[in-house]
Amino acid sequence: MATLSLRIRDGLKRKAQELARRQGVSLNNFVNAVVAAAVAQEEALAWFDDRLKTQDLEALHRRVSAFMRRSRPGREPSVAQIDRATGKR
């Protein structure tokens, strides 16, 4: 495991320590979790960006809008119902 020396403003460190304390974790674990979340978010955005490059975004928007117009409050749909509604089956 790598070690990282980090410079951080005093006020920001105090706030991060307080958040970590409220979550019941060490500052080290808190910082690790925040960095991991930021990396996961960036990777997810890159994944979506890569897949959307080859899509007709207007057609995708029409499909999502049509699906949303058919949605109603109530029980969650099954995977099969979602596939049928989005034209996958």
Buried (B, 14 or more C-beta within 10 A) or exposed (E): EEEEEEEEEEEEEEEBEEEBEEEEBEBEEBBBEEEEEEEEEEEEEEEEEEEEEEEEEEEEEEBEEEBEEEEEEEEEBEEEEEEEBEEEE
